Amino acid sequence: MSTQRRILATSLALLTALTALSGCSRIDRGDDAATAQDKGAAAEVRLGYIPNVTHAAALIGVDKGFFAKELGDTKLTTQTFNAGPEAVNALLGESMDVSFIGSGPAINAYAKSNGEAIKLISGATSGGAQLVVKPEINSPADLKGKVIATPQLGNTQDVALKKWLSDEKFAIGAGADQVNVTNTENSQSLDLFRKGDVQGAWAPEPWSSRLVLDAGAKVLLDEKSLWDGGKFPTTVIIVRSQFLREHPQTVEALLRGHLAATDFALNNKVEAKQIVNNALKQLIGKALGEPVLDRAFDNIELTLDPQAKSFPRLAEDAVTAGVAKQAADVAGLADFTLLNKVLSAAGKPTVDTAGLDKK
């Protein structure tokens, strides 16, 4: 073989190898991910959550050691986020395995990965989000020309606000007859509200309670009023699909810890509030006043039921809100096999998949 042909052959081989490597990155691993087998307990599980009252079960599960106890020799590593889209990036980038997350970002993660990267495995919280505004705002019409905050573009509250504005026939923008929606971290929204730079926020707990009790806001709309029975999935749990396939034992252990944390909160409300408050002080640098804490807990329901039947509507809401171009196909999003196993073992009612487990 000539030197020129040898160089060409080597170059083609290198190109082929590089192409193969690039095709194995992130979420599109093809057959390797699809055929991943049970490898037993994981050496480590990386768990994400947001320092909000709506993620109370996560805060309690970590603080009281419920997760660690059930995980045994598996190391628990935790990471906190401001809002769900950050957690989605971590999951799709494979730097996190399991996350407490809002229902909107859960759907987005499933859609972005063409239904491959994540599974919905449990609920965590129902309710706990309100549109709170300046006292002089008395009706939806008064929102024209006002600035309303949500935690992050495309997060659960951002979608909910924009869907509601669409239903109310309000345009989103900076004009005098429009509603200006801005995305800021919850703590920054509180400061901006006090300064008068924003006139309202669609916020999760405890931030809606802080705006009301610490900053003088009032409730214009409780999101519960938009849902049958006042139930909607504010917080759920999702897992990387490959991690679920390879380490179902570890995922089941986490769900047992989640159940223990939820039961503890329901049966020990005073202590549960204190644990959450101490965790918030450590994570965001400030504890909540007792009235804020009480109001926030009164506005949520801790439950392992993810309200599966609501997810097709939530997918449609993202389109109405202008966050998605088309409704995500949520068929196949859920796998409640391990959740229902854990619930049955504890003598508790199982949850309904509402068809989300079938593609």
C-alpha positions as CSV (number, residue, x, y, z in Angstrom):
1,M,0.0,0.0,0.0
2,S,1.3,3.4,-0.9
3,T,2.0,6.0,1.7
4,Q,-0.9,8.2,0.4
5,R,-3.4,5.4,0.5
6,R,-2.2,4.4,4.0
7,I,-2.8,8.0,5.2
8,L,-6.2,8.0,3.6
9,A,-7.2,4.7,5.2
10,T,-6.0,5.8,8.6
11,S,-7.9,9.1,8.3
12,L,-11.1,7.3,7.4
13,A,-10.7,4.9,10.4
14,L,-10.3,7.9,12.7
15,L,-13.3,9.7,11.3
16,T,-15.4,6.6,11.7
17,A,-14.3,6.2,15.3
18,L,-15.0,9.8,16.1
19,T,-18.5,9.6,14.5
20,A,-19.3,6.5,16.6
21,L,-18.2,8.2,19.8
22,S,-20.2,11.3,19.1
23,G,-23.3,9.2,18.4
24,C,-23.1,7.7,21.9
25,S,-23.4,10.9,23.8
26,R,-26.2,12.1,26.1
27,I,-29.7,10.9,25.7
28,D,-29.6,9.2,22.2
29,R,-27.6,6.1,23.1
30,G,-29.7,3.8,20.9
31,D,-29.6,0.1,21.6
32,D,-27.2,0.4,24.6
33,A,-29.7,2.5,26.6
34,A,-32.7,0.5,25.5
35,T,-31.3,-2.8,26.4
36,A,-29.7,-1.8,29.8
37,Q,-30.1,-4.6,32.3
38,D,-30.6,-4.6,36.1
39,K,-27.2,-4.2,37.7
40,G,-28.3,-4.3,41.3
41,A,-28.0,-1.5,43.8
42,A,-26.2,1.6,42.5
43,A,-22.9,2.7,44.2
44,E,-24.3,6.3,44.2
45,V,-27.6,8.0,43.5
46,R,-27.7,11.7,42.7
47,L,-30.9,13.4,43.9
48,G,-32.2,16.8,43.0
49,Y,-34.8,19.1,44.5
50,I,-35.8,22.7,45.0
51,P,-35.6,24.5,48.4
52,N,-39.4,25.2,48.4
53,V,-42.2,24.0,50.8
54,T,-43.6,22.2,47.7
55,H,-40.5,20.0,47.9
56,A,-41.1,19.3,51.6
57,A,-40.8,15.5,51.3
58,A,-37.4,15.8,49.8
59,L,-36.2,18.2,52.5
60,I,-37.6,15.9,55.2
61,G,-36.3,12.7,53.6
62,V,-32.8,14.1,53.5
63,D,-32.7,15.7,56.9
64,K,-34.3,12.8,58.8
65,G,-32.2,10.2,56.9
66,F,-35.2,8.4,55.5
67,F,-33.6,8.1,52.1
68,A,-30.2,7.1,53.5
69,K,-31.7,4.4,55.7
70,E,-33.5,2.8,52.8
71,L,-30.5,3.1,50.4
72,G,-28.2,1.3,52.7
73,D,-24.7,1.1,51.2
74,T,-25.7,3.3,48.2
75,K,-24.3,6.8,48.6
76,L,-26.8,9.6,48.4
77,T,-25.6,12.9,46.8
78,T,-28.0,15.8,46.7
79,Q,-28.2,18.9,44.5
80,T,-30.6,21.9,44.7
81,F,-32.1,24.0,41.9
82,N,-34.0,27.3,41.6
83,A,-36.5,25.8,39.2
84,G,-37.4,22.7,37.1
85,P,-35.7,23.5,33.8
86,E,-32.3,23.5,35.6
87,A,-33.0,20.0,36.9
88,V,-34.1,18.9,33.4
89,N,-30.7,20.0,32.0
90,A,-28.9,18.0,34.7
91,L,-31.0,14.9,34.1
92,L,-30.6,15.0,30.3
93,G,-26.9,15.7,30.7
94,E,-26.7,12.7,33.0
95,S,-25.2,14.6,35.9
96,M,-28.2,13.7,38.0
97,D,-30.2,10.5,38.4
98,V,-33.5,11.4,40.2
99,S,-35.3,14.6,40.8
100,F,-38.2,16.2,42.6
101,I,-39.5,18.5,39.9
102,G,-42.5,20.4,38.6
103,S,-45.0,18.7,36.3
104,G,-44.3,21.1,33.4
105,P,-40.5,20.5,33.3
106,A,-41.2,16.7,33.7
107,I,-43.2,16.8,30.5
108,N,-40.6,18.9,28.8
109,A,-37.8,16.5,29.7
110,Y,-39.8,13.6,28.3
111,A,-40.6,15.5,25.1
112,K,-37.0,16.8,24.6
113,S,-35.7,13.2,24.7
114,N,-38.4,11.8,22.4
115,G,-39.8,9.8,25.3
116,E,-36.6,8.1,26.1
117,A,-34.6,9.8,28.8
118,I,-36.9,10.0,31.8
119,K,-39.8,8.3,33.6
120,L,-42.3,9.7,36.0
121,I,-42.3,7.5,39.0
122,S,-44.2,9.3,41.8
123,G,-46.0,12.3,43.0
124,A,-44.9,14.5,45.8
125,T,-47.1,17.5,46.2
126,S,-50.5,18.7,45.1
127,G,-51.4,22.4,45.2
128,G,-49.4,25.2,46.6
129,A,-49.2,27.9,43.8
130,Q,-51.0,31.2,43.7
131,L,-51.1,34.4,41.7
132,V,-50.5,37.1,44.2
133,V,-50.5,40.8,43.4
134,K,-50.3,44.4,44.7
135,P,-53.4,45.4,46.8
136,E,-54.6,47.9,44.2
137,I,-55.1,45.1,41.7
138,N,-58.6,43.9,42.1
139,S,-59.4,42.0,38.9
140,P,-57.7,40.3,35.9
141,A,-58.3,43.5,33.9
142,D,-56.1,45.4,36.3
143,L,-53.1,43.3,35.2
144,K,-52.8,45.2,32.0
145,G,-49.5,47.1,31.9
146,K,-48.3,45.3,35.0
147,V,-45.2,43.1,35.4
148,I,-45.8,39.6,36.8
149,A,-43.0,37.3,37.8
150,T,-42.6,33.5,37.5
151,P,-39.6,31.5,38.7
152,Q,-38.1,30.5,35.3
153,L,-39.1,30.4,31.6
154,G,-41.0,27.2,31.0
155,N,-41.3,26.1,34.6
156,T,-44.6,24.9,36.1
157,Q,-45.8,28.3,37.3
158,D,-44.6,30.0,34.1
159,V,-46.8,27.7,32.0
160,A,-49.7,28.1,34.4
161,L,-49.6,31.9,34.3
162,K,-49.3,32.1,30.6
163,K,-52.1,29.5,30.0
164,W,-54.4,31.5,32.3
165,L,-53.5,34.8,30.6
166,S,-54.3,33.2,27.3
167,D,-57.7,32.0,28.6
168,E,-58.4,35.5,29.9
169,K,-57.6,36.9,26.4
170,F,-54.6,38.9,27.5
171,A,-51.5,39.4,25.3
172,I,-48.1,39.0,26.8
173,G,-45.7,41.9,26.3
174,A,-44.6,45.3,27.5
175,G,-47.4,47.3,26.0
176,A,-50.0,49.2,28.0
177,D,-52.7,46.7,27.2
178,Q,-50.5,43.7,27.7
179,V,-49.2,41.8,30.7
180,N,-45.4,41.8,31.0
181,V,-44.2,38.3,32.3
182,T,-40.7,38.3,33.7
183,N,-38.7,35.3,34.8
184,T,-36.8,35.8,38.1
185,E,-35.7,33.6,41.0
186,N,-38.3,33.5,43.7
187,S,-36.1,35.4,46.2
188,Q,-35.4,38.1,43.7
189,S,-39.2,38.4,42.9
190,L,-39.8,39.1,46.5
191,D,-37.3,41.9,46.5
192,L,-38.6,43.3,43.2
193,F,-42.1,43.2,44.5
194,R,-41.2,45.2,47.6
195,K,-39.4,47.8,45.4
196,G,-42.4,48.0,43.1
197,D,-40.6,46.7,40.0
198,V,-43.0,43.8,39.7
199,Q,-46.6,44.0,40.7
200,G,-47.3,40.3,41.1
201,A,-46.1,36.8,40.9
202,W,-47.4,33.3,40.1
203,A,-45.4,31.6,42.8
204,P,-45.0,28.3,44.6
205,E,-45.0,27.9,48.4
206,P,-43.5,29.3,50.5
207,W,-43.0,32.3,48.1
208,S,-46.6,33.1,47.6
209,S,-47.1,33.1,51.4
210,R,-44.0,35.3,51.8
211,L,-45.3,37.8,49.3
212,V,-48.6,37.9,51.1
213,L,-47.5,38.0,54.7
214,D,-44.0,39.6,54.4
215,A,-44.6,42.0,51.5
216,G,-48.3,42.9,51.6
217,A,-49.5,41.1,48.5
218,K,-53.0,39.6,48.1
219,V,-54.3,36.6,46.4
220,L,-55.9,37.3,43.0
221,L,-56.1,33.6,42.1
222,D,-55.4,30.3,43.8
223,E,-54.4,27.7,41.1
224,K,-56.5,25.1,42.9
225,S,-59.6,26.9,41.6
226,L,-58.6,25.9,38.0
227,W,-58.6,22.1,38.7
228,D,-61.3,19.6,39.6
229,G,-61.3,19.0,43.3
230,G,-58.5,21.5,43.7
231,K,-55.9,18.8,42.9
232,F,-53.0,19.3,40.5
233,P,-49.4,18.0,40.5
234,T,-47.2,20.8,41.7
235,T,-44.2,18.4,42.4
236,V,-43.5,14.9,41.1
237,I,-40.5,12.7,40.9
238,I,-38.7,11.6,37.7
239,V,-35.8,9.4,37.1
240,R,-33.4,8.8,34.2
241,S,-34.8,5.8,32.3
242,Q,-31.4,4.1,32.1
243,F,-30.8,4.5,35.8
244,L,-34.3,3.0,36.4
245,R,-33.5,0.0,34.2
246,E,-30.0,-0.6,35.6
247,H,-30.8,0.1,39.3
248,P,-34.5,-0.6,40.1
249,Q,-33.5,-1.7,43.6
250,T,-32.1,1.8,44.3
251,V,-35.1,3.6,42.9
252,E,-37.4,1.4,45.0
253,A,-35.4,2.3,48.1
254,L,-35.7,6.0,47.3
255,L,-39.5,5.6,47.0
256,R,-39.6,3.8,50.3
257,G,-37.7,6.8,51.8
258,H,-40.1,9.1,50.1
259,L,-43.1,7.3,51.6
260,A,-41.5,7.4,55.0
261,A,-40.8,11.2,54.7
262,T,-44.4,11.9,53.5
263,D,-45.9,9.8,56.3
264,F,-43.7,11.5,58.9
265,A,-44.9,14.9,57.6
266,L,-48.5,14.0,57.8
267,N,-48.2,12.5,61.3
268,N,-45.8,15.0,62.8
269,K,-46.8,18.3,61.3
270,V,-45.2,20.6,63.9
271,E,-41.8,18.8,63.7
272,A,-42.1,18.5,59.9
273,K,-42.5,22.3,59.6
274,Q,-39.5,22.9,61.7
275,I,-37.3,20.5,59.7
276,V,-38.4,22.2,56.4
277,N,-37.7,25.6,57.9
278,N,-34.3,24.6,59.1
279,A,-33.5,23.2,55.7
280,L,-34.6,26.4,54.0
281,K,-32.5,28.5,56.3
282,Q,-29.5,26.4,55.4
283,L,-30.1,26.3,51.7
284,I,-31.4,29.8,51.0
285,G,-30.0,31.6,54.0
286,K,-33.3,32.6,55.7
287,A,-35.9,30.8,57.8
288,L,-39.6,31.5,57.4
289,G,-41.7,33.3,59.9
290,E,-44.1,31.0,61.7
291,P,-47.2,32.5,60.0
292,V,-45.6,32.1,56.6
293,L,-44.7,28.5,57.4
294,D,-48.2,27.7,58.6
295,R,-49.9,29.3,55.6
296,A,-47.5,27.5,53.2
297,F,-48.2,24.1,54.6
298,D,-51.9,24.8,54.7
299,N,-51.8,25.4,51.0
300,I,-50.2,22.1,50.0
301,E,-51.0,18.4,50.1
302,L,-48.2,16.0,50.4
303,T,-49.1,12.9,48.4
304,L,-47.4,10.2,46.4
305,D,-50.2,10.3,43.8
306,P,-48.9,12.2,40.8
307,Q,-52.5,12.9,39.5
308,A,-51.6,11.1,36.2
309,K,-54.9,12.0,34.5
310,S,-53.9,15.7,34.5
311,F,-50.8,15.3,32.4
312,P,-52.4,15.3,28.9
313,R,-54.1,18.7,29.9
314,L,-50.7,20.0,31.2
315,A,-49.1,19.1,27.9
316,E,-51.8,21.0,26.0
317,D,-51.4,24.0,28.4
318,A,-47.8,24.4,27.4
319,V,-48.9,25.0,23.8
320,T,-51.6,27.4,24.9
321,A,-49.0,29.2,27.0
322,G,-46.7,29.5,24.0
323,V,-44.0,27.5,25.7
324,A,-44.3,24.5,23.3
325,K,-45.1,24.4,19.6
326,Q,-47.1,21.2,19.9
327,A,-48.5,19.2,22.8
328,A,-46.0,16.6,24.0
329,D,-47.2,13.0,23.6
330,V,-47.2,11.9,27.3
331,A,-48.0,8.2,26.5
332,G,-45.4,6.1,28.1
333,L,-44.2,8.9,30.5
334,A,-45.1,7.0,33.7
335,D,-43.8,3.9,35.3
336,F,-45.6,3.3,38.6
337,T,-44.5,-0.3,39.0
338,L,-42.1,0.3,41.9
339,L,-44.3,3.0,43.4
340,N,-47.3,0.7,43.6
341,K,-45.1,-2.1,44.9
342,V,-44.0,0.2,47.7
343,L,-47.5,1.3,48.5
344,S,-48.9,-2.2,48.5
345,A,-46.2,-3.4,50.8
346,A,-47.1,-0.6,53.2
347,G,-50.8,-1.5,53.0
348,K,-51.7,1.7,51.2
349,P,-53.9,2.2,48.1
350,T,-52.0,2.1,44.8
351,V,-52.1,5.0,42.3
352,D,-53.8,5.1,38.9
353,T,-51.6,5.4,35.8
354,A,-54.5,6.9,33.8
355,G,-52.9,5.2,30.7
356,L,-49.6,7.2,31.0
357,D,-47.7,3.9,31.2
358,K,-48.6,2.8,27.7
359,K,-47.2,4.1,24.4
